Amino acid sequence: MSIKINNAEAIPLKIPFSIGLNKTAKSGGLDWPALEILLIKIESSEGIVGWGEAFNYSSQFAALSAFNSMIKPLILKRKIESIPDFLMELQKTIHIFGRYGIVMHCFSGLDIALYDIEAKQKKIPLYKHLNSNSKKTKLNGYASLYRYADPEIVKDKCLESIKHGYKYIKLHEINEQEVKAARDAIGDKIPLMLDVNCSWDYKSALNISKKLKKYNLYFLEEPIFPPEDFETLFKLKSKIRIPLAAGENCYTAYQFNQMIKYKAIDYVQPSVTKVGGITEFIKIIKLTNKNKLKLMPHSPYFGPGWLANLHLITAFCPSALVERLYVYEEASLYKDSTNPAKGMFSVPNDIGLGLDPNLDVIKTYKVNY
């Protein structure tokens, strides 16, 4: 089957949310009062609509501008026989402006939308389109907590997560006292992960990791800056006895292949709304399996990227955990699909991504730049 793109639209949304405290969240050093979702809507000549999502925390206007000025003119009226070939053609066409960052975020949203259309053409769920042998199943999720920088709040949020059914918890703290508070609160049986978002240099990471060893971390995520310093990441990994995870700031299978060649990590963390969409994500799964590593996708989003992640995990790696950003959004594009049932998630079983976004929510929260 082929897809002819009849129309393309980037739709920016801002949905207010709370971290459950009387303060505003931060992202990229700025106030972050709303979930910024950039929907990519593609309509085929058959009238089939596909939905994608471009990662854009604190960069929504830039991502919107990149899509409208650089990508949209190249894709309108194009006939696509192969989504991977088409996306590679686009990468080559505008690589001079960068293959990573905001441009790749936009490619990711486009790629997801095209796969949504392709699965809808076949009238099957996306996970079946990706792997005909895959079966609908329940997926274990983990509560991905905000950085509270307060041991008492960390304790309360960990216990709250457990009450909501989560059996795995991830912190975003950078100090030992918060990690200790979490472990003391949840006991030894609940797996505890720690993501420090590239906050340390090598020396600091080495020193702090020695202190963290006693808390039995499931993994330590992105311990050093810059995230693409794979040589130093391997050096750290060889010195400590804590599994390392990274990948949310890597782009395309090429960069993941570099990281894997350095033997720098134990858990591979592609983000479908950043890495280049489903096309690149599948390549990364193959690299992960070939090198006998574990997949742990990055997925703190609430649009079509969330659904794409569920389909990918269901199709290729149902033992992987689903990351759920532990916040309270004012409205949802997909009813309760982002809320766990006893700490577990289930992929929607309708055609394509399984759900189309709520048009009333889009109308209410659309931003006009």
N, C-alpha and C positions, 0 to 999 in steps of 0.2 A: 504493500500500500504506500501511496505517496501523500504528502501534505502540501497544499498550496496555501500560502499565508495571504489571507484576504485583508486582515486588519491586525494591528498590534497596538497595545496601549499599556502604559505604565501608570498604575493607580496608587498614589501615596495615601496611606492611612496613619492616623495617630490615635491609638486607643489608650486612654488613661489607665494606669495600673498603680498598685500599691505593693510595697514589700512587707506590709503588715505592721509598720511602725509609723510613728508620727514624724517622718522625715522623707525627703525626696531622694530617690536613688540617683546614682551618678553613672555616667558612661562616657569614656574618653575624656574625663576631667570636667564634663559639663553636667548640668542637671538633666535628669532623664525621667520626666514625669509621665511619658507615654510610650507604649510599644510602637515603634516606627516600622510599619510593614509596607514594603513596596511590592504590590501585586503586579505580575506580568500577565496580561490577558492577550491570548492569541486566538484569532478566529480563522478557521479554515474556509476554503471556498465552498465546502459542503455545509457550512453553518455550524460546525462543531467548535465549541469553545474550550480551550485548554488554559489552565491556571498554573502560574509559577510564582516564585518568590525570590527576590534579590535581597541578600543580606545588606542592612543599611543602618545599623545603630548609629545615631548622631551624624549620619551622612546622607540623609534622605534626599535633600535637594540636589546634591552632587550626583547621586546614583540616578535620580530621575533625569537630570540633564544629560548624563552620559548615554542613557538608553535612548532618549528622544533625538539627540543630535548625532550620535555615532552609530548606533545599532539599528534603530528603526528604519532609517533610509535604505539600509543594506538588505533588509529581510522582506519588505513589502512586495507582494506579488511573486515571491520566490516559490518554486516548486522543489520540495525536499524528498529525495528518495531514501536518504540515509541520514538520520539525525547526527550520529558521530562525525560523519564526513562533512556535513554542513557546519557544525560547530568548529571543526578544525579549520575549515575554509575561513570562517569569520575571525578566528584567532590570528591566522596568517595575514588577513587583510588589514587588521588594525593593531597588530602587535607593536608597532612603533609607539603607540600611546600607553602601552603596558599590558601585560598578560595577567597581572595579578591585581589585587585590590578591587576597586569599584567596578572596573570594566569586567573582571571575571565574575563579580557578584551578579552583574546584569546578564552575562552569558548563562550563569547558573539558573536564573529565573526563566530565561527563554527556553533552555534545555528541558527543564521540568515541565513547562507548559506544553512543549511539543510531545513529550512522552505521554502526557495526560491525553492529548488528542489521539495519539496512535493507539493507546489502549481503548479509548472510547470508540475508535473506528472498528476495532475487533470485538467491541461489546464485552470486554472482560476486565476484571480488576488489574491494576497496574502490576501487582506482585505476580500475577499469573502470566502477564505479558512478558515480564522480565525473566521468569523461570517457571515454565509450565508444570514443573514437578512440585512447586511450593504449595504449602497448605496454610490456610488461615489458622492462626494460633494466638495465644496470649503471650505478651512480651513483658518481661520484668522491667520496671522503671526505677529510676533513682531520683530523689529530691535534690536538685541542684540549688543550694542555698546562696543567698546574696552574701556579700562580705559585710558583716555587722560590726566587726572590730570591738566586740564586747562579749566576754565569756558568758555572762548571764543570758544575754539574748541568744547566743549560739546554743546554749543548753535548752532554752525554751523552744527554739525553732526545730531543733533535732527531735525533741519529744513530740512536738506538734506534727512533724512529718511522719513519725511512727504511728501516731493516732490516725493519720490519713491513709495508712496502709503500706507506706514505703518500707521496704526491707533493705534498702541501700541508701546511703546519704553521702553527698559531696559538699565539702566546705570550699569557700573561696577566701579563707583567712591567710595571713602571712606571719602570724606569731604563734609560738608554741602554746601560750596560755589558752587560746581559743580551741586549739586542737585537743588539748587536755580536757577542757570543759565538755567538748562533744563526746569524747570517749568515755568520760566518767558518767555522762548522762545516759548514753545508749548501751553501755556494757560492751562486752567482748564479742558478742555474737553477730551484731549488725556490722556489715562491711562499711568502712569509712574511707572516703577518698578525699584528696586535698588538691585543689587547683589554685596556684598562686599567681597565675596570669603573668608569667615572665618577670616577677618582681625582684629576683635576686641575681647577683653575679655569681661566678663559679665558687669563689671562696665562701661567700655567704651561704650559698646553697649547700655546700659540703658541710659546713659547720652546723647549720640548722638541721640538716637531714640526720645527722648523728643523734640529735636530741629527739627527733621524730620517730626514730626506729621503734621505740617502746610502745608506740600507739598502734602498731600493726596496721599500717595504711594499705588499703587495697591497691592504690597506686598514687604516685605523686605526679601531678600534671603541670607541664610547662614551668619547670623550676628556674630557668635562666633566660636572660635577655642578651642578645636578640634570639627569637625563637628559631631562626634558621641557622644558628651556630651548632650544627649537628656534631661537629668534632668535639666541642666542649660538652655537649650533652652526653656523648658516648663516654667521655672522660669521667663525668660525674657518675654515670650508670655503673662504670667499672669499679668505683670507689665505695658505693653505698649498696645496701641490701634492701632497697625499696624499689618495686617495679615502677618504671617511668612511662608516662603517657604524653603524647603530643600530636599535633596535626591540625588543630582548628585554625592556625594561621599559616598553613601550607596551601599551595595552590597547584592544581593539576597533578596528574599521576607522576609527572617528571620530577617534581620537587619531593613527593613522597618516596619515590625510588631512591633519590639521593639520601634522604633521611634513613631509610631502611638499610641502604648499603653501609652506612656508618655504624649499624647495629646500635642505634642510639636509644631505642625505645622497646617497650614490651607491648604497649597498647597503641593502636593506630586510630587516630581521631579525625577522619574527614568530616567536613561540614557541607552538606549537599547544596546549601544556598551560597556557598563561597567558592568551593573547590573547582567548579565548572559544571555543576549539575549532576544528573544521573549518569551521564556518559563517563565523566571522569571518576565518579564514585565507584562505578563497576570496575574500572581499571585498577583502582586502589584496592578493592576487595581481592582481586586476583593476585596483586602483589603481596597483600597481607597473608593470604592462604599459602602462596608459594614459599614464603619465608617463615611459615609456622608461627605467626604472630597473632594477636587477638584484636578484633575490631571493637572499638568503643566510640561510635559516632557522636559528634558534637551536634546538639539539636535544641538550643534554647530559643526557639521561635514558635510562632503561633499561626502562621499562614500555610500556604500549600507546601512549603518546605517541611513543615511538621509531618504532613501526610506522606510526602515523598520518602521521608526518613523511615516511617513505619513500613512502607511497602518494600523498601530496600532491605531492611532488617529481616522482614518476613520472607522475602525471596531468597536471600543468600546467607544470612547469619542469625537465625532465630534465637541463638543463645546470647547474643549481644544485649547489653542493657540500653534502655531508652532514657535519654536525659530529659528531665522536665524542669524547666526554670521555675523555682518555687516563689511565684508571685501571684497577685490577685488582679486579674484584668477586669475592666469595667464591662466589657462585652466580648463575645467570642464569635469568630467567623464560622465556627463549626460546632455549635452547641456545646456538648460536654466531651468532645473527643480528646481534649487536652487534659482532662481530669482522670486520675487513675481509679480503677476498681480494685481495691485491696492491693494497691501498689503495682498494678499491672495495666497494660494497654492492649487494645485490640485494633488491628488494621481494618478500616472500613471495607466492606465486601461488594459495594456497587462498582460499576464500570469506571475506568480511569483511576483517578486518585481516590475515588469512592465517595467523595463529598464535594460539592461546589460551595464556594463561600456565600454566606448570607448577604443578599443584595441590600437589605435594609441596614445592616451594619456598615457595609461599604458606603452607602448614601450618607449615613449619620457621621461617620468618622473620616470621610475623605477630606484631604487637605488641598486647598487651592493656592498654589505658589504663584 
